[in-house]
């Protein structure tokens, strides 16, 4: 019978918390709209209203394009608690 080797591993448990980043140095939210019919997207800006105006203009030029998806980028932060 050979010797049995047991390797022990220390497992350090760390609790992480994640939250939207609202620190002063956080990136700004940014917004874009995508047309669900043709896939064209608006420019990405920091003002959600820009995307709304883009939809109005896109729908005016393409009256059958009536469904859109807003794509929001919002910064998050992770920290050990
Ligand atoms: Zn479209």
PDB file of the backbone (N, CA, C, O) and the ligand in Angstrom, with CONECT records:
HET     ZN  A 101       1
ATOM      1  N   UNK A   1       0.846  -1.192   0.000  1.00  0.00           N
ATOM      2  CA  UNK A   1       0.000   0.000   0.000  1.00  0.00           C
ATOM      3  C   UNK A   1       0.878   1.238   0.000  1.00  0.00           C
ATOM      4  O   UNK A   1       1.763   1.376   0.845  1.00  0.00           O
ATOM      5  N   UNK A   2       0.645   2.111  -0.916  1.00  0.00           N
ATOM      6  CA  UNK A   2       1.387   3.362  -0.936  1.00  0.00           C
ATOM      7  C   UNK A   2       0.801   4.336   0.057  1.00  0.00           C
ATOM      8  O   UNK A   2      -0.344   4.224   0.495  1.00  0.00           O
ATOM      9  N   UNK A   3       1.626   5.281   0.384  1.00  0.00           N
ATOM     10  CA  UNK A   3       1.144   6.308   1.302  1.00  0.00           C
ATOM     11  C   UNK A   3       0.098   7.186   0.602  1.00  0.00           C
ATOM     12  O   UNK A   3       0.177   7.434  -0.601  1.00  0.00           O
ATOM     13  N   UNK A   4      -0.827   7.622   1.346  1.00  0.00           N
ATOM     14  CA  UNK A   4      -1.848   8.532   0.811  1.00  0.00           C
ATOM     15  C   UNK A   4      -1.404   9.959   1.088  1.00  0.00           C
ATOM     16  O   UNK A   4      -1.137  10.343   2.227  1.00  0.00           O
ATOM     17  N   UNK A   5      -1.335  10.709   0.040  1.00  0.00           N
ATOM     18  CA  UNK A   5      -0.936  12.110   0.197  1.00  0.00           C
ATOM     19  C   UNK A   5      -2.165  12.994   0.139  1.00  0.00           C
ATOM     20  O   UNK A   5      -2.960  12.926  -0.798  1.00  0.00           O
ATOM     21  N   UNK A   6      -2.295  13.777   1.104  1.00  0.00           N
ATOM     22  CA  UNK A   6      -3.432  14.705   1.153  1.00  0.00           C
ATOM     23  C   UNK A   6      -2.898  16.116   1.007  1.00  0.00           C
ATOM     24  O   UNK A   6      -2.047  16.559   1.778  1.00  0.00           O
ATOM     25  N   UNK A   7      -3.391  16.787   0.045  1.00  0.00           N
ATOM     26  CA  UNK A   7      -3.022  18.182  -0.131  1.00  0.00           C
ATOM     27  C   UNK A   7      -4.130  19.045   0.448  1.00  0.00           C
ATOM     28  O   UNK A   7      -5.303  18.903   0.102  1.00  0.00           O
ATOM     29  N   UNK A   8      -3.739  19.919   1.315  1.00  0.00           N
ATOM     30  CA  UNK A   8      -4.745  20.804   1.918  1.00  0.00           C
ATOM     31  C   UNK A   8      -4.660  22.168   1.263  1.00  0.00           C
ATOM     32  O   UNK A   8      -3.581  22.716   1.034  1.00  0.00           O
ATOM     33  N   UNK A   9      -5.750  22.656   0.993  1.00  0.00           N
ATOM     34  CA  UNK A   9      -5.789  23.990   0.396  1.00  0.00           C
ATOM     35  C   UNK A   9      -6.548  24.920   1.316  1.00  0.00           C
ATOM     36  O   UNK A   9      -7.639  24.612   1.796  1.00  0.00           O
ATOM     37  N   UNK A  10      -5.945  26.046   1.541  1.00  0.00           N
ATOM     38  CA  UNK A  10      -6.660  27.065   2.292  1.00  0.00           C
ATOM     39  C   UNK A  10      -7.559  27.818   1.329  1.00  0.00           C
ATOM     40  O   UNK A  10      -7.108  28.310   0.295  1.00  0.00           O
ATOM     41  N   UNK A  11      -8.766  27.899   1.659  1.00  0.00           N
ATOM     42  CA  UNK A  11      -9.686  28.657   0.830  1.00  0.00           C
ATOM     43  C   UNK A  11     -10.100  29.889   1.616  1.00  0.00           C
ATOM     44  O   UNK A  11     -10.750  29.799   2.657  1.00  0.00           O
ATOM     45  N   UNK A  12      -9.713  31.017   1.101  1.00  0.00           N
ATOM     46  CA  UNK A  12     -10.060  32.274   1.766  1.00  0.00           C
ATOM     47  C   UNK A  12     -11.398  32.757   1.234  1.00  0.00           C
ATOM     48  O   UNK A  12     -11.568  32.990   0.037  1.00  0.00           O
ATOM     49  N   UNK A  13     -12.302  32.894   2.115  1.00  0.00           N
ATOM     50  CA  UNK A  13     -13.624  33.362   1.698  1.00  0.00           C
ATOM     51  C   UNK A  13     -13.681  34.874   1.856  1.00  0.00           C
ATOM     52  O   UNK A  13     -13.464  35.422   2.936  1.00  0.00           O
ATOM     53  N   UNK A  14     -13.972  35.506   0.772  1.00  0.00           N
ATOM     54  CA  UNK A  14     -14.093  36.959   0.768  1.00  0.00           C
ATOM     55  C   UNK A  14     -15.470  37.295   0.226  1.00  0.00           C
ATOM     56  O   UNK A  14     -15.892  36.787  -0.812  1.00  0.00           O
ATOM     57  N   UNK A  15     -16.143  38.143   0.937  1.00  0.00           N
ATOM     58  CA  UNK A  15     -17.452  38.583   0.459  1.00  0.00           C
ATOM     59  C   UNK A  15     -17.279  39.822  -0.411  1.00  0.00           C
ATOM     60  O   UNK A  15     -16.636  40.799  -0.027  1.00  0.00           O
ATOM     61  N   UNK A  16     -17.848  39.747  -1.545  1.00  0.00           N
ATOM     62  CA  UNK A  16     -17.806  40.886  -2.450  1.00  0.00           C
ATOM     63  C   UNK A  16     -19.187  41.513  -2.537  1.00  0.00           C
ATOM     64  O   UNK A  16     -20.211  40.829  -2.528  1.00  0.00           O
ATOM     65  N   UNK A  17     -19.178  42.806  -2.619  1.00  0.00           N
ATOM     66  CA  UNK A  17     -20.426  43.540  -2.840  1.00  0.00           C
ATOM     67  C   UNK A  17     -20.295  44.285  -4.165  1.00  0.00           C
ATOM     68  O   UNK A  17     -19.259  44.880  -4.461  1.00  0.00           O
ATOM     69  N   UNK A  18     -21.323  44.243  -4.923  1.00  0.00           N
ATOM     70  CA  UNK A  18     -21.331  45.007  -6.178  1.00  0.00           C
ATOM     71  C   UNK A  18     -22.503  45.978  -6.150  1.00  0.00           C
ATOM     72  O   UNK A  18     -23.588  45.670  -5.657  1.00  0.00           O
ATOM     73  N   UNK A  19     -22.252  47.133  -6.682  1.00  0.00           N
ATOM     74  CA  UNK A  19     -23.270  48.183  -6.634  1.00  0.00           C
ATOM     75  C   UNK A  19     -23.060  49.141  -7.802  1.00  0.00           C
ATOM     76  O   UNK A  19     -21.939  49.280  -8.291  1.00  0.00           O
ATOM     77  N   UNK A  20     -24.109  49.793  -8.246  1.00  0.00           N
ATOM     78  CA  UNK A  20     -23.891  50.847  -9.242  1.00  0.00           C
ATOM     79  C   UNK A  20     -22.894  51.863  -8.696  1.00  0.00           C
ATOM     80  O   UNK A  20     -22.955  52.244  -7.527  1.00  0.00           O
ATOM     81  N   UNK A  21     -21.981  52.295  -9.554  1.00  0.00           N
ATOM     82  CA  UNK A  21     -20.919  53.211  -9.139  1.00  0.00           C
ATOM     83  C   UNK A  21     -21.449  54.637  -9.116  1.00  0.00           C
ATOM     84  O   UNK A  21     -21.731  55.230 -10.157  1.00  0.00           O
ATOM     85  N   UNK A  22     -21.579  55.174  -7.908  1.00  0.00           N
ATOM     86  CA  UNK A  22     -22.072  56.545  -7.778  1.00  0.00           C
ATOM     87  C   UNK A  22     -21.005  57.450  -7.177  1.00  0.00           C
ATOM     88  O   UNK A  22     -21.299  58.521  -6.646  1.00  0.00           O
ATOM     89  N   UNK A  23     -19.740  56.988  -7.276  1.00  0.00           N
ATOM     90  CA  UNK A  23     -18.641  57.821  -6.783  1.00  0.00           C
ATOM     91  C   UNK A  23     -18.452  59.020  -7.714  1.00  0.00           C
ATOM     92  O   UNK A  23     -18.859  58.982  -8.875  1.00  0.00           O
ATOM     93  N   UNK A  24     -17.831  60.086  -7.194  1.00  0.00           N
ATOM     94  CA  UNK A  24     -17.640  61.278  -8.033  1.00  0.00           C
ATOM     95  C   UNK A  24     -16.834  61.017  -9.308  1.00  0.00           C
ATOM     96  O   UNK A  24     -17.015  61.707 -10.311  1.00  0.00           O
ATOM     97  N   UNK A  25     -15.940  60.014  -9.266  1.00  0.00           N
ATOM     98  CA  UNK A  25     -15.119  59.737 -10.440  1.00  0.00           C
ATOM     99  C   UNK A  25     -15.727  58.657 -11.345  1.00  0.00           C
ATOM    100  O   UNK A  25     -15.079  58.199 -12.285  1.00  0.00           O
ATOM    101  N   UNK A  26     -16.955  58.257 -11.064  1.00  0.00           N
ATOM    102  CA  UNK A  26     -17.586  57.212 -11.877  1.00  0.00           C
ATOM    103  C   UNK A  26     -17.817  57.705 -13.305  1.00  0.00           C
ATOM    104  O   UNK A  26     -18.044  58.891 -13.547  1.00  0.00           O
ATOM    105  N   UNK A  27     -17.754  56.765 -14.233  1.00  0.00           N
ATOM    106  CA  UNK A  27     -18.116  57.111 -15.605  1.00  0.00           C
ATOM    107  C   UNK A  27     -19.584  57.526 -15.644  1.00  0.00           C
ATOM    108  O   UNK A  27     -20.393  57.093 -14.823  1.00  0.00           O
ATOM    109  N   UNK A  28     -19.902  58.358 -16.598  1.00  0.00           N
ATOM    110  CA  UNK A  28     -21.291  58.757 -16.781  1.00  0.00           C
ATOM    111  C   UNK A  28     -22.058  57.630 -17.467  1.00  0.00           C
ATOM    112  O   UNK A  28     -21.497  56.883 -18.269  1.00  0.00           O
ATOM    113  N   UNK A  29     -23.332  57.517 -17.146  1.00  0.00           N
ATOM    114  CA  UNK A  29     -24.177  56.607 -17.921  1.00  0.00           C
ATOM    115  C   UNK A  29     -24.158  57.043 -19.374  1.00  0.00           C
ATOM    116  O   UNK A  29     -24.017  58.227 -19.679  1.00  0.00           O
ATOM    117  N   UNK A  30     -24.300  56.075 -20.264  1.00  0.00           N
ATOM    118  CA  UNK A  30     -24.457  56.426 -21.667  1.00  0.00           C
ATOM    119  C   UNK A  30     -25.590  55.608 -22.265  1.00  0.00           C
ATOM    120  O   UNK A  30     -25.919  54.519 -21.795  1.00  0.00           O
ATOM    121  N   UNK A  31     -26.176  56.170 -23.316  1.00  0.00           N
ATOM    122  CA  UNK A  31     -27.414  55.631 -23.867  1.00  0.00           C
ATOM    123  C   UNK A  31     -27.333  55.570 -25.389  1.00  0.00           C
ATOM    124  O   UNK A  31     -26.735  56.426 -26.041  1.00  0.00           O
ATOM    125  N   UNK A  32     -27.954  54.535 -25.925  1.00  0.00           N
ATOM    126  CA  UNK A  32     -28.128  54.446 -27.372  1.00  0.00           C
ATOM    127  C   UNK A  32     -29.436  53.717 -27.629  1.00  0.00           C
ATOM    128  O   UNK A  32     -29.927  52.970 -26.782  1.00  0.00           O
ATOM    129  N   UNK A  33     -29.981  53.942 -28.791  1.00  0.00           N
ATOM    130  CA  UNK A  33     -31.202  53.235 -29.203  1.00  0.00           C
ATOM    131  C   UNK A  33     -30.880  52.406 -30.430  1.00  0.00           C
ATOM    132  O   UNK A  33     -30.100  52.821 -31.287  1.00  0.00           O
ATOM    133  N   UNK A  34     -31.479  51.243 -30.505  1.00  0.00           N
ATOM    134  CA  UNK A  34     -31.346  50.377 -31.682  1.00  0.00           C
ATOM    135  C   UNK A  34     -32.729  50.128 -32.254  1.00  0.00           C
ATOM    136  O   UNK A  34     -33.695  49.893 -31.528  1.00  0.00           O
ATOM    137  N   UNK A  35     -32.797  50.186 -33.572  1.00  0.00           N
ATOM    138  CA  UNK A  35     -34.033  49.831 -34.264  1.00  0.00           C
ATOM    139  C   UNK A  35     -34.133  48.308 -34.304  1.00  0.00           C
ATOM    140  O   UNK A  35     -33.223  47.635 -34.789  1.00  0.00           O
ATOM    141  N   UNK A  36     -35.241  47.766 -33.792  1.00  0.00           N
ATOM    142  CA  UNK A  36     -35.409  46.313 -33.775  1.00  0.00           C
ATOM    143  C   UNK A  36     -35.733  45.754 -35.161  1.00  0.00           C
ATOM    144  O   UNK A  36     -35.655  44.544 -35.375  1.00  0.00           O
ATOM    145  N   UNK A  37     -36.093  46.618 -36.091  1.00  0.00           N
ATOM    146  CA  UNK A  37     -36.460  46.147 -37.433  1.00  0.00           C
ATOM    147  C   UNK A  37     -35.224  46.020 -38.316  1.00  0.00           C
ATOM    148  O   UNK A  37     -35.025  44.981 -38.946  1.00  0.00           O
ATOM    149  N   UNK A  38     -34.390  47.058 -38.375  1.00  0.00           N
ATOM    150  CA  UNK A  38     -33.247  47.047 -39.288  1.00  0.00           C
ATOM    151  C   UNK A  38     -31.903  46.966 -38.565  1.00  0.00           C
ATOM    152  O   UNK A  38     -30.880  46.752 -39.216  1.00  0.00           O
ATOM    153  N   UNK A  39     -31.872  47.128 -37.258  1.00  0.00           N
ATOM    154  CA  UNK A  39     -30.639  46.989 -36.499  1.00  0.00           C
ATOM    155  C   UNK A  39     -29.776  48.225 -36.444  1.00  0.00           C
ATOM    156  O   UNK A  39     -28.734  48.220 -35.788  1.00  0.00           O
ATOM    157  N   UNK A  40     -30.182  49.286 -37.118  1.00  0.00           N
ATOM    158  CA  UNK A  40     -29.396  50.522 -37.077  1.00  0.00           C
ATOM    159  C   UNK A  40     -29.467  51.105 -35.668  1.00  0.00           C
ATOM    160  O   UNK A  40     -30.504  51.042 -35.007  1.00  0.00           O
ATOM    161  N   UNK A  41     -28.346  51.674 -35.220  1.00  0.00           N
ATOM    162  CA  UNK A  41     -28.284  52.226 -33.872  1.00  0.00           C
ATOM    163  C   UNK A  41     -28.009  53.719 -33.920  1.00  0.00           C
ATOM    164  O   UNK A  41     -27.377  54.232 -34.844  1.00  0.00           O
ATOM    165  N   UNK A  42     -28.500  54.393 -32.906  1.00  0.00           N
ATOM    166  CA  UNK A  42     -28.225  55.821 -32.752  1.00  0.00           C
ATOM    167  C   UNK A  42     -26.802  55.998 -32.245  1.00  0.00           C
ATOM    168  O   UNK A  42     -26.193  55.046 -31.757  1.00  0.00           O
ATOM    169  N   UNK A  43     -26.268  57.216 -32.358  1.00  0.00           N
ATOM    170  CA  UNK A  43     -25.004  57.496 -31.670  1.00  0.00           C
ATOM    171  C   UNK A  43     -25.182  57.314 -30.167  1.00  0.00           C
ATOM    172  O   UNK A  43     -26.266  57.549 -29.633  1.00  0.00           O
ATOM    173  N   UNK A  44     -24.105  56.890 -29.478  1.00  0.00           N
ATOM    174  CA  UNK A  44     -24.154  56.744 -28.015  1.00  0.00           C
ATOM    175  C   UNK A  44     -23.824  58.092 -27.386  1.00  0.00           C
ATOM    176  O   UNK A  44     -22.808  58.706 -27.711  1.00  0.00           O
ATOM    177  N   UNK A  45     -24.691  58.549 -26.483  1.00  0.00           N
ATOM    178  CA  UNK A  45     -24.468  59.830 -25.820  1.00  0.00           C
ATOM    179  C   UNK A  45     -24.758  59.690 -24.320  1.00  0.00           C
ATOM    180  O   UNK A  45     -25.179  58.632 -23.853  1.00  0.00           O
ATOM    181  N   UNK A  46     -24.527  60.762 -23.589  1.00  0.00           N
ATOM    182  CA  UNK A  46     -24.789  60.756 -22.153  1.00  0.00           C
ATOM    183  C   UNK A  46     -26.176  61.311 -21.825  1.00  0.00           C
ATOM    184  O   UNK A  46     -26.538  61.439 -20.656  1.00  0.00           O
ATOM    185  N   UNK A  47     -26.937  61.634 -22.851  1.00  0.00           N
ATOM    186  CA  UNK A  47     -28.278  62.184 -22.652  1.00  0.00           C
ATOM    187  C   UNK A  47     -29.302  61.241 -23.290  1.00  0.00           C
ATOM    188  O   UNK A  47     -29.340  61.094 -24.511  1.00  0.00           O
ATOM    189  N   UNK A  48     -30.131  60.603 -22.456  1.00  0.00           N
ATOM    190  CA  UNK A  48     -31.108  59.635 -22.966  1.00  0.00           C
ATOM    191  C   UNK A  48     -32.083  60.276 -23.956  1.00  0.00           C
ATOM    192  O   UNK A  48     -32.633  59.590 -24.818  1.00  0.00           O
ATOM    193  N   UNK A  49     -32.296  61.574 -23.836  1.00  0.00           N
ATOM    194  CA  UNK A  49     -33.235  62.230 -24.756  1.00  0.00           C
ATOM    195  C   UNK A  49     -32.733  62.234 -26.190  1.00  0.00           C
ATOM    196  O   UNK A  49     -33.534  62.278 -27.124  1.00  0.00           O
ATOM    197  N   UNK A  50     -31.402  62.188 -26.384  1.00  0.00           N
ATOM    198  CA  UNK A  50     -30.867  62.148 -27.746  1.00  0.00           C
ATOM    199  C   UNK A  50     -31.383  60.915 -28.477  1.00  0.00           C
ATOM    200  O   UNK A  50     -31.717  60.985 -29.660  1.00  0.00           O
ATOM    201  N   UNK A  51     -31.448  59.792 -27.776  1.00  0.00           N
ATOM    202  CA  UNK A  51     -31.934  58.562 -28.406  1.00  0.00           C
ATOM    203  C   UNK A  51     -33.406  58.641 -28.755  1.00  0.00           C
ATOM    204  O   UNK A  51     -33.848  58.106 -29.772  1.00  0.00           O
ATOM    205  N   UNK A  52     -34.162  59.317 -27.897  1.00  0.00           N
ATOM    206  CA  UNK A  52     -35.592  59.477 -28.176  1.00  0.00           C
ATOM    207  C   UNK A  52     -35.795  60.302 -29.448  1.00  0.00           C
ATOM    208  O   UNK A  52     -36.638  59.977 -30.284  1.00  0.00           O
ATOM    209  N   UNK A  53     -35.014  61.364 -29.578  1.00  0.00           N
ATOM    210  CA  UNK A  53     -35.121  62.189 -30.783  1.00  0.00           C
ATOM    211  C   UNK A  53     -34.684  61.397 -32.014  1.00  0.00           C
ATOM    212  O   UNK A  53     -35.249  61.558 -33.096  1.00  0.00           O
ATOM    213  N   UNK A  54     -33.670  60.540 -31.843  1.00  0.00           N
ATOM    214  CA  UNK A  54     -33.201  59.707 -32.953  1.00  0.00           C
ATOM    215  C   UNK A  54     -34.319  58.763 -33.411  1.00  0.00           C
ATOM    216  O   UNK A  54     -34.500  58.548 -34.609  1.00  0.00           O
ATOM    217  N   UNK A  55     -35.068  58.201 -32.454  1.00  0.00           N
ATOM    218  CA  UNK A  55     -36.179  57.313 -32.810  1.00  0.00           C
ATOM    219  C   UNK A  55     -37.210  58.057 -33.660  1.00  0.00           C
ATOM    220  O   UNK A  55     -37.686  57.536 -34.668  1.00  0.00           O
ATOM    221  N   UNK A  56     -37.544  59.256 -33.252  1.00  0.00           N
ATOM    222  CA  UNK A  56     -38.554  60.028 -33.988  1.00  0.00           C
ATOM    223  C   UNK A  56     -38.100  60.241 -35.427  1.00  0.00           C
ATOM    224  O   UNK A  56     -38.877  60.076 -36.367  1.00  0.00           O
ATOM    225  N   UNK A  57     -36.829  60.609 -35.585  1.00  0.00           N
ATOM    226  CA  UNK A  57     -36.310  60.840 -36.936  1.00  0.00           C
ATOM    227  C   UNK A  57     -36.244  59.536 -37.733  1.00  0.00           C
ATOM    228  O   UNK A  57     -36.575  59.520 -38.918  1.00  0.00           O
ATOM    229  N   UNK A  58     -35.820  58.444 -37.093  1.00  0.00           N
ATOM    230  CA  UNK A  58     -35.715  57.157 -37.786  1.00  0.00           C
ATOM    231  C   UNK A  58     -37.101  56.663 -38.204  1.00  0.00           C
ATOM    232  O   UNK A  58     -37.268  56.155 -39.312  1.00  0.00           O
ATOM    233  N   UNK A  59     -38.084  56.807 -37.334  1.00  0.00           N
ATOM    234  CA  UNK A  59     -39.448  56.365 -37.650  1.00  0.00           C
ATOM    235  C   UNK A  59     -40.068  57.241 -38.748  1.00  0.00           C
ATOM    236  O   UNK A  59     -40.859  56.763 -39.561  1.00  0.00           O
ATOM    237  N   UNK A  60     -39.702  58.519 -38.759  1.00  0.00           N
ATOM    238  CA  UNK A  60     -40.228  59.409 -39.802  1.00  0.00           C
ATOM    239  C   UNK A  60     -39.744  58.949 -41.168  1.00  0.00           C
ATOM    240  O   UNK A  60     -40.499  58.956 -42.140  1.00  0.00           O
ATOM    241  N   UNK A  61     -38.460  58.544 -41.234  1.00  0.00           N
ATOM    242  CA  UNK A  61     -37.895  58.090 -42.508  1.00  0.00           C
ATOM    243  C   UNK A  61     -38.298  56.661 -42.851  1.00  0.00           C
ATOM    244  O   UNK A  61     -38.318  56.283 -44.022  1.00  0.00           O
ATOM    245  N   UNK A  62     -38.622  55.858 -41.818  1.00  0.00           N
ATOM    246  CA  UNK A  62     -38.946  54.437 -42.002  1.00  0.00           C
ATOM    247  C   UNK A  62     -40.224  54.127 -41.226  1.00  0.00           C
ATOM    248  O   UNK A  62     -40.162  53.564 -40.133  1.00  0.00           O
ATOM    249  N   UNK A  63     -41.382  54.489 -41.779  1.00  0.00           N
ATOM    250  CA  UNK A  63     -42.627  54.412 -40.989  1.00  0.00           C
ATOM    251  C   UNK A  63     -42.970  53.013 -40.482  1.00  0.00           C
ATOM    252  O   UNK A  63     -43.750  52.886 -39.538  1.00  0.00           O
ATOM    253  N   UNK A  64     -42.415  51.967 -41.078  1.00  0.00           N
ATOM    254  CA  UNK A  64     -42.728  50.611 -40.589  1.00  0.00           C
ATOM    255  C   UNK A  64     -41.796  50.180 -39.456  1.00  0.00           C
ATOM    256  O   UNK A  64     -41.972  49.101 -38.889  1.00  0.00           O
ATOM    257  N   UNK A  65     -40.793  51.023 -39.115  1.00  0.00           N
ATOM    258  CA  UNK A  65     -39.857  50.685 -38.038  1.00  0.00           C
ATOM    259  C   UNK A  65     -40.383  51.292 -36.742  1.00  0.00           C
ATOM    260  O   UNK A  65     -40.127  52.455 -36.430  1.00  0.00           O
ATOM    261  N   UNK A  66     -41.118  50.481 -36.002  1.00  0.00           N
ATOM    262  CA  UNK A  66     -41.830  51.015 -34.833  1.00  0.00           C
ATOM    263  C   UNK A  66     -41.401  50.388 -33.511  1.00  0.00           C
ATOM    264  O   UNK A  66     -42.016  50.644 -32.477  1.00  0.00           O
ATOM    265  N   UNK A  67     -40.341  49.560 -33.536  1.00  0.00           N
ATOM    266  CA  UNK A  67     -39.915  48.897 -32.303  1.00  0.00           C
ATOM    267  C   UNK A  67     -38.427  49.146 -32.090  1.00  0.00           C
ATOM    268  O   UNK A  67     -37.623  48.984 -33.008  1.00  0.00           O
ATOM    269  N   UNK A  68     -38.069  49.542 -30.865  1.00  0.00           N
ATOM    270  CA  UNK A  68     -36.695  49.951 -30.556  1.00  0.00           C
ATOM    271  C   UNK A  68     -36.245  49.377 -29.217  1.00  0.00           C
ATOM    272  O   UNK A  68     -37.056  49.041 -28.355  1.00  0.00           O
ATOM    273  N   UNK A  69     -34.928  49.275 -29.072  1.00  0.00           N
ATOM    274  CA  UNK A  69     -34.356  48.833 -27.798  1.00  0.00           C
ATOM    275  C   UNK A  69     -33.346  49.866 -27.324  1.00  0.00           C
ATOM    276  O   UNK A  69     -32.445  50.249 -28.070  1.00  0.00           O
ATOM    277  N   UNK A  70     -33.497  50.313 -26.094  1.00  0.00           N
ATOM    278  CA  UNK A  70     -32.519  51.228 -25.503  1.00  0.00           C
ATOM    279  C   UNK A  70     -31.388  50.392 -24.896  1.00  0.00           C
ATOM    280  O   UNK A  70     -31.639  49.434 -24.166  1.00  0.00           O
ATOM    281  N   UNK A  71     -30.156  50.759 -25.203  1.00  0.00           N
ATOM    282  CA  UNK A  71     -28.992  50.066 -24.647  1.00  0.00           C
ATOM    283  C   UNK A  71     -28.281  51.053 -23.727  1.00  0.00           C
ATOM    284  O   UNK A  71     -27.707  52.044 -24.179  1.00  0.00           O
ATOM    285  N   UNK A  72     -28.330  50.764 -22.429  1.00  0.00           N
ATOM    286  CA  UNK A  72     -27.768  51.653 -21.416  1.00  0.00           C
ATOM    287  C   UNK A  72     -26.468  51.062 -20.906  1.00  0.00           C
ATOM    288  O   UNK A  72     -26.402  49.869 -20.609  1.00  0.00           O
ATOM    289  N   UNK A  73     -25.445  51.877 -20.803  1.00  0.00           N
ATOM    290  CA  UNK A  73     -24.208  51.483 -20.121  1.00  0.00           C
ATOM    291  C   UNK A  73     -24.154  52.259 -18.819  1.00  0.00           C
ATOM    292  O   UNK A  73     -24.211  53.488 -18.803  1.00  0.00           O
ATOM    293  N   UNK A  74     -24.041  51.508 -17.717  1.00  0.00           N
ATOM    294  CA  UNK A  74     -24.057  52.132 -16.398  1.00  0.00           C
ATOM    295  C   UNK A  74     -22.893  51.564 -15.608  1.00  0.00           C
ATOM    296  O   UNK A  74     -22.757  50.344 -15.518  1.00  0.00           O
ATOM    297  N   UNK A  75     -22.055  52.406 -15.036  1.00  0.00           N
ATOM    298  CA  UNK A  75     -20.879  51.887 -14.316  1.00  0.00           C
ATOM    299  C   UNK A  75     -21.266  51.206 -13.013  1.00  0.00           C
ATOM    300  O   UNK A  75     -22.169  51.650 -12.305  1.00  0.00           O
ATOM    301  N   UNK A  76     -20.567  50.123 -12.712  1.00  0.00           N
ATOM    302  CA  UNK A  76     -20.723  49.398 -11.451  1.00  0.00           C
ATOM    303  C   UNK A  76     -19.372  49.288 -10.790  1.00  0.00           C
ATOM    304  O   UNK A  76     -18.333  49.432 -11.433  1.00  0.00           O
ATOM    305  N   UNK A  77     -19.398  49.029  -9.487  1.00  0.00           N
ATOM    306  CA  UNK A  77     -18.191  48.909  -8.701  1.00  0.00           C
ATOM    307  C   UNK A  77     -18.303  47.652  -7.836  1.00  0.00           C
ATOM    308  O   UNK A  77     -19.378  47.321  -7.336  1.00  0.00           O
ATOM    309  N   UNK A  78     -17.175  46.960  -7.672  1.00  0.00           N
ATOM    310  CA  UNK A  78     -17.117  45.791  -6.777  1.00  0.00           C
ATOM    311  C   UNK A  78     -16.137  46.102  -5.666  1.00  0.00           C
ATOM    312  O   UNK A  78     -15.071  46.666  -5.910  1.00  0.00           O
ATOM    313  N   UNK A  79     -16.497  45.735  -4.442  1.00  0.00           N
ATOM    314  CA  UNK A  79     -15.562  45.937  -3.328  1.00  0.00           C
ATOM    315  C   UNK A  79     -15.738  44.832  -2.302  1.00  0.00           C
ATOM    316  O   UNK A  79     -16.814  44.248  -2.171  1.00  0.00           O
ATOM    317  N   UNK A  80     -14.657  44.555  -1.574  1.00  0.00           N
ATOM    318  CA  UNK A  80     -14.688  43.551  -0.527  1.00  0.00           C
ATOM    319  C   UNK A  80     -15.422  44.118   0.682  1.00  0.00           C
ATOM    320  O   UNK A  80     -15.202  45.261   1.081  1.00  0.00           O
ATOM    321  N   UNK A  81     -16.275  43.320   1.239  1.00  0.00           N
ATOM    322  CA  UNK A  81     -17.017  43.808   2.414  1.00  0.00           C
ATOM    323  C   UNK A  81     -16.707  42.940   3.620  1.00  0.00           C
ATOM    324  O   UNK A  81     -17.231  43.183   4.707  1.00  0.00           O
TER     325      UNK A  81
HETATM  326 ZN    ZN A 101     -34.892  50.793 -38.669  1.00  0.00          ZN
END
